[in-house]
Amino acid sequence: MPEPLSRLARVGVPLGMAIAIASPAIATPMITSQPAPLTLADTSGRPTLAILPSLQLAYGPHNDYLYDHLRQALVDLGRFEVLDRGQVEALLGDRFQPGKTYGAPAELAKRLGVRDLVVAEMMSDPTPQVVEDKKDKHHYESYARATVRYLDVTKGSGFEVLDFSDEGKDGSSRDAAQTAAMDGLVSAIVAAVQERTPLSARILQRSGRTVLLDQGSNQGLRSDQFFTDISPRGHDDARIEIDRVEPSRAWGTIVTGYYDVRAGDPVLEAPRGSWPIAFGYANRTVFGPGFSLNQTLNALDLQFNPTGHGMGGGLEIGVLSTTGLWGGSVLGRLQPQWEVVPERFWFYGTVGGGLDVAYTSVTPAAAVPGAQAGDTASSVGFHALASIGANLSLGGRLNLFLEVGGSTPWRFTGWHVGSDDSSVALADSAMPAPTIGGPFTRVGAGWRF
């Protein structure tokens, strides 16, 4: 007996639900007196996956729900040929009976011709309970939990034990609460299977940012998936997003790693792949009449897709200040980009808006009814903004940017508070503070992840 399987023979398969992923390359004949096993390989090239229904008697209906919905979710995933219950029963014969076990993993692997095993077992009763809140109102809560054991037969190093749980709540329906909990559990298990069985492909052609892969929907590829270049000289930051898929090939766009990706490179699915982001610092200086200093905003800057390609965006959160006034500001923006040198230099534009909360002291000269020396005033205002800028990327990670633009002006008006905090009144005239808004410059830096 091969060493990995001899190790498996010492580990019993607990009562539960097993997911078996067949690998045609290591499939073996079924060791049984039953009729010849079904052919697991498929012309699509996808591995065959069999879900073994739970044989345990406890939580029976819930395991049936888990089986049915897990099977459908894995079919919808599109990367496996999933055997139906009748096929699995034909392969297992007399072992497919409630209250029994499936036996040692080694023998089970031989019967099914599998490479990977996932054993999932319900560990709680998800029947919803009535929960009362502080206002004597009730709702239904369901808690579902399952333990998953994952094993790669070729490694033979034992099960990786994973625990999944999910909660469902509903104000009027027990069924809705339980369905939410069980469906969340199914989604978590499918995500774990997907992460442990990433898709692979090879780049056939490349033109600019567009690449052609040698795998398609027959192997489970879908649009909006992300792949990373895994060639020996590839860069771990290189990301490809799938745009269009046909049965045997797919087209993608190089998001990052423009100078690293080449025709012939192997690529591997990144289940949690996403567009890159960058964190940094931005200084926005707003000018008044005659380009006098009006306002300064020092902010933490979050940048979305800072690559010079496609649509980007950003969010600034910082502190604004000028003579006699200080406060906070939050600004959001959309940022179309036009690359000049891919991933090195690009121009961009921004459109967006923001929220300012300002605070200042009221002087005796303030035309505010009832205001006294030492009183304070505060207000909230909104801005619209637009700008154009340029970005220089150093080493593909550090982005330096400079932009010019303008924001709609806003005069500081609002509420004033007495110095003894005993009186609050609406300030129906302008506060003695400068107008916020107008032409601005913005400069800063960000580090891309």
Buried (B, 14 or more C-beta within 10 A) or exposed (E): EEEBBEBBBEBEBBBBBBBBBBBBEBBEEBEBEEEEBBEBBBEBBBBBBBBBBBBBEEBEEBBEBBBBBBBEBBBEBBBBBBBEBEBBBBBBBEBBEEEEBBBBBBBBBBBBBBBBBBBBBBBBBBBBBEEEEEEEEEBBBBBBBBBBBBBBBEEBEEBBEBEBBBBBBBEEEBEBBBBBBBBBBBBBBBBBBBEBBBBBBBBEEBEEBBBBBBBBBBBBBBEEBBBBBEBEEBBEBBBBBBEEBEEBBBBBBBBBBBEBBEEEBBBEBBBEBEBBBBEBBBBBBBBBEEEEEBBBBBBEBBBBBBBBBBEBBBBBBBEBBBEBBBBBBBBBBEBEBEBEEBBBEBBBBBEBBBEBBBBBBBBEEBEBEEBBEEBBBBBEBEBEBBBEBBBBBEEBEBBBBEBEBBBBBBBBBBBBBBBEEEEEBEBEEEBBBBBBBBBBBBBBBBBBE
